[in-house]
Amino acid sequence: MTSRMVAAAGVVLVSVIVAAAFLWAAGLEVPSTPAETFSFEVDLEGWAAGSADLAFGNCTGASQGNCTVSWSVERTTELARNGQASVKMSLDNLNDAGKIWIERSFDATPGRTYLVHLAFAVASADFGSGNHWTILAGALTSRPAAGESLTTVVRGDTGNGLDSAGGYVWLQKGYDCLVRAGPDGHVWVVVGVWGTWEGPRTYYIDSVNVALEPA
């Protein structure tokens, strides 16, 4: 085996160990198949932005108005849990209903049920005991097309555990969920936020780990 082959094998082994460590830290069972890890160091690594329930203002007939709230999902180097980059999610939640997320499809056997292990880090500046937003995270049979399709991936709140304002805190999150692969042979994984309190907020997502195990 050449030195280059040895080095490449070492990189793969380290990636597997890091992914397993994140799942373990999130309180999840480490699957028998290695997790895929995404740190967004170069680009979104196959993930895409999604949004729903953004309508706002009077947009009927010939009237003019602000028809949707302002939002963005983009790679950034402003803040990172690991490495130099993360995904920045911003939403001016004027309608008290907006939802934004990142989504990615994973290859699977059509019609087969999988146990999906999902772990990630989210940076939140939401302190105190109230007025938090809600985390969206989980797996779906098909690509989410509307807010109603996200009901099964609604999770806990975005509170960062601080009693007063103290900036962003990285929180490790992890969820296991059962999902049946779609007829096209894909499982869709989403990570995002639901604006359950009015006003603008920004969150950061990093170190996403996904593993699929046949159930």
N, C-alpha and C positions, 0 to 999 in steps of 0.2 A: 504494500500500500504506500503510495507516495505521500510526501508531507502535505501536499495540497488536499488530498483526500482525507487525511487525518484531521486537518484543520476544519474542513467542511463538516465532517461527522461530529466534531466537537461543538460547532455552532448549533447543529440540530439538537444535540443532547442538552445543551444549555437552554435552548428555547423550550423544550419539553419540560425541563425541571422548573423553569420560571412559571410556565402556565399552570403546572400542578400546584406550585406554591400559592399562586393567587386563588385558585379554587379552594385550597385548604384553608387559607386565611379568611375566606368568605363563609366558612362553615359548610362547604359542600363536599360531597364524596368525590374523590378523584376518580374519574372514569378510566376504564381499561384502554380506551382509545385516546391518544394525545389531543389536547385542546389546541385550537388555533388561537393565536395571540395577535392582537392588533394594537399598535401604539401610535399610529398615524405620524410617523417620523418623516415620511416623504409625501404622502397624499392620504386620501380617505380609505385606501386599501380595499376597495370594492364596496364600501358602504355608501349609501346615498341619503340625501335629506328627504324627510317626509313631513307633512303638515295636515291638519284638519281643523275644522270649526273655527275659522279665522274671520268669518263675516262680521262686519261692523259698519254702522252708519246706514243712511237712507240711500239705497242703490236701485230703487224701483223706477221704472219708466224713464223719463228724460231727465230726472233729477241728478244732481251731481253731489258727490260726497265721498268720504273715505270708505271704500267697500271692504277692505280687509285691514286687519291690524298688522303692524310692522313686525317682521321676524327674520331670523337668519340662522343658518346652521353651516359652520365652516371650520376648516382646519386652522389652528392658530398656534403661535409660539408664545403667547402671553403668559400661559400657565401650563404646567405639566406635572403629572404624578410620577412618570418615568420618562427618561429621555428629555427631548426638547419641545414636544408638540402634544396637542390634545384636540378635541373637538369642542368648539365654543357654540353654545346654544343660547340665543337671545330672543325674547318675545315681549312685546309691549301688550300685555294682556288686558286690553281695554274692554273686551266683551266677556271677561270672566269665564272663558270656555276654551281658549286656544290650546292646541296640542302640537308639539314639534318633536321630531325624533330622527335617529339614524336607523337605516334598515339595510339588511343584507340577506341574500339567499344562500343556502347551503345545500349541496347535493345530497339526495337521499333516495331510498327505494320507494317508488310510488305506492301510496296506500299503507305503508308500514308505519307503526307507531314508534316514536323515539322519546327517550328521556333526554331532555336538553339541559345541560349544565351551563349556566350563564353567570359570569362574574365580571365586575368592572369597578372602576373608581369614579366617583362623581364629586366635584368640588362645588360646595354650596356656601353662600354667605347668609343663609336664613337662620337666624338665631331665635332664642326664646321658645315659647310653647305653642304659639299660634301663627296664623297667617302664612303657613307653609304651602308650597305646591306639592304635587303628587308625582312620584316616579312611575314611568312606564317602562316595563322591562319584561321580556319573555319571548316565546316562540309562537308562530301562527302557521296555519296550513297554507295560506295565500297571502299575497302582498296586501297590507292594509290600505284600503281605499277611502275610508271614512272613520270618523271618531267612534262610531258604534262598533267597528271591528276591533277596537282596542280594549274592550271591556275585560277580556281575560288576562290582560297584561298590566292591569292597574295594581300598583304596589304601595309601599309606605310613603311617608312624607319626606320632604327635603331638609328637615331640620338638621342643623350641624352640631347640636349638642351644647352650644354656647349660650350663656344666660344674657349676654349683651353683645352688641356689635363688635366683631373682632376679625372681620375679613373672611376670606375663603378658607374652608377646612375640607381636606380630602376625606371622603367616606368610602369605605370598602363595602360593596353590595354584592349579594349573590343569590341566585334563585334557581331552583330546579322545576321543570315543567314538562308535562307530557303533551305531545302533539303528533298528529297524524300527517305524514307527508302528503302533499298534493298530488294529483294525477300527473303533473308535469315533472315529478321527481325532485321537488324542492321543499325545504322548510325555511320559513322567513323568521329572522330574529330582529327584534326592535329594542332600542334603548332611547329613552327620551323623557320629557316632562309634560305634565298637564297643568295648565294655569288655573289653579283652583282658588286664586285670590287675585283681585284686579291690580294692575300696575306692571311696570317693566321689571324684568329680572334676567339674569344671565347665569348660566351654569356651564361647567366644563366636564367632559367625559374622557377618560383615558384608560389604558390597560384593559381593554375588553378581551375576555377569554370565552370561547364557545367550544363545547364538545357535545357531539351527538352519540348516544348509545341506543341500540335497538332495545326496545322494551320487551 
